[in-house]
Amino acid sequence: MWNILKSNNPLVNKLRPIGLLNMKFSFGGDMPILWQDKLNVGISFVDSQHQYLVSLINTIEAAGNCSLERDLFLTHLSQLEAYTHFHFDQEEKFQLENKYPHYESNKNEHINLIKQLAEIIETIKKETGESVRQKQVGKVFDFLRDWLIDHVIGEDMKMKGAFPDKSF
């Protein structure tokens, strides 16, 4: 069982007592990541895009659990990579236009996440055999879940209330 409460992110630890992080995810597809309204940052297009990212991650987990051929699994990862680029571009544009004080740190984290995802995809492309090895699938899930926790909940949650003069 993978428990979201094990994060080392200080913001995640601050959110734990208010009940935001009372979720458990399991490796192996027994339980998809379920979106909860308390995960919303209050910016409708960002919240919608985060929900879609969660659905893509759930699809990738389901694909990995079905022992898909490598090329098919890579197709799902490529879709996630493309949508992640789109989402990060949209989020950064919004942050710049609204003079978001954490823009630089958020952008740097985006760059790092994209780089890590690209490295995972390249590693899987180099795998031999038709199917993706379970070890590699586990690494993908761990990365995607850490990304969801540490970035979306930790970093993006800082946007909540950061734009009091705007209505979204």
C-alpha positions in Angstrom: 0.0 0.0 0.0 1.4 3.4 -1.0 0.3 6.1 1.5 0.2 9.7 0.5 0.9 10.6 4.1 4.5 9.5 3.7 5.6 12.7 1.8 8.6 14.7 3.0 7.2 17.9 1.5 6.7 20.5 4.3 3.5 21.8 2.7 2.1 18.3 2.4 2.8 17.8 6.1 1.0 21.1 6.9 -2.1 19.9 5.0 -2.3 16.5 6.7 -3.9 17.8 9.9 -6.8 19.5 8.0 -7.8 16.3 6.4 -6.7 17.1 2.9 -4.5 14.1 2.6 -6.6 11.3 3.9 -6.1 9.2 0.8 -4.3 6.0 0.2 -3.2 4.7 -3.2 -2.1 1.2 -3.9 0.3 -0.1 -6.5 -1.1 -2.7 -8.7 -4.3 -1.0 -9.8 -6.5 -1.9 -6.9 -7.5 1.7 -6.4 -7.2 4.6 -8.9 -6.4 8.0 -7.8 -9.7 9.7 -7.0 -10.1 13.5 -7.4 -11.5 15.3 -4.5 -12.8 18.9 -4.5 -10.4 19.7 -1.7 -7.6 19.2 -4.2 -8.8 22.2 -6.2 -6.6 25.3 -6.2 -9.5 27.6 -7.1 -8.5 28.3 -10.7 -11.0 26.4 -12.8 -8.8 25.7 -15.8 -5.9 24.5 -13.6 -8.3 22.3 -11.6 -9.7 20.8 -14.8 -6.3 20.2 -16.1 -5.2 18.6 -12.9 -8.2 16.3 -13.0 -7.3 15.3 -16.6 -3.7 14.6 -15.5 -5.0 12.3 -12.8 -7.2 10.5 -15.4 -4.1 10.0 -17.6 -2.1 8.7 -14.6 -4.9 6.2 -13.8 -5.0 5.1 -17.5 -1.2 4.5 -17.4 -1.5 2.5 -14.2 -4.3 0.4 -15.7 -2.2 -0.1 -18.9 0.8 -1.2 -16.8 -1.3 -3.7 -14.9 -2.5 -5.3 -18.1 1.0 -6.1 -19.2 0.7 -4.1 -22.4 3.2 -4.3 -25.1 6.0 -1.7 -24.7 4.9 0.4 -27.6 1.3 0.6 -26.4 2.5 1.6 -22.9 4.8 4.2 -24.4 1.8 5.6 -26.3 0.1 6.3 -23.0 3.2 7.9 -21.5 3.7 10.0 -24.6 0.1 11.3 -24.3 0.9 12.2 -20.6 4.1 13.9 -21.7 2.4 16.0 -24.4 -0.5 17.0 -22.1 2.0 17.8 -19.3 3.8 20.2 -21.6 0.5 21.8 -22.5 -0.6 22.1 -18.9 2.7 23.5 -17.7 2.7 26.1 -20.5 -0.8 27.2 -19.6 -0.1 27.4 -15.9 3.2 29.3 -16.4 1.5 31.8 -18.8 -1.2 32.4 -16.2 1.3 32.8 -13.4 3.4 35.3 -15.4 0.3 37.3 -16.5 -0.8 37.6 -12.8 2.7 38.2 -11.3 2.6 35.0 -9.3 5.4 35.3 -6.6 6.3 31.6 -6.9 6.5 31.6 -10.7 10.3 30.9 -10.9 10.4 28.0 -8.5 7.2 26.5 -10.1 8.7 26.8 -13.6 12.0 25.2 -12.4 10.0 22.4 -10.9 8.1 22.0 -14.2 11.4 21.8 -16.1 12.7 19.1 -13.7 9.5 17.1 -13.9 9.4 17.1 -17.7 13.1 16.1 -17.8 12.4 13.1 -15.4 9.4 12.0 -17.4 11.5 12.2 -20.7 14.2 10.1 -19.0 11.7 7.4 -17.9 10.3 7.3 -21.5 13.8 6.9 -22.9 14.6 4.1 -20.5 11.5 2.2 -21.4 12.2 2.7 -25.1 15.6 1.0 -24.6 14.0 -2.0 -22.8 14.3 -5.3 -24.7 11.4 -7.6 -25.2 7.9 -6.9 -26.2 6.3 -6.1 -22.8 7.3 -3.5 -20.3 9.0 -5.0 -17.3 7.1 -4.8 -14.0 10.1 -3.2 -12.3 10.0 -0.3 -14.8 6.2 0.0 -14.5 6.6 0.3 -10.7 9.2 3.2 -11.2 6.7 5.0 -13.5 3.9 4.7 -10.9 6.2 5.9 -8.1 7.3 8.9 -10.1 3.8 9.8 -11.2 2.4 9.6 -7.7 5.3 11.6 -6.2 4.7 14.1 -8.9 1.0 14.3 -8.0 1.7 14.7 -4.3 4.8 16.9 -4.3 4.0 19.1 -7.2 0.2 19.4 -7.6 -0.6 19.3 -3.9 2.6 20.8 -2.6 3.6 23.5 -5.1 0.3 24.3 -7.0 -1.7 24.5 -3.8 0.3 27.7 -3.1 -1.9 29.3 -5.8 -5.0 28.8 -3.7 -5.8 32.3 -2.5 -2.8 33.9 -4.2 -5.0 35.9 -6.6 -7.7 37.5 -4.3 -8.5 40.2 -6.8 -9.4 37.7 -9.6 -12.5 35.6 -10.0 -12.0 32.3 -11.8 
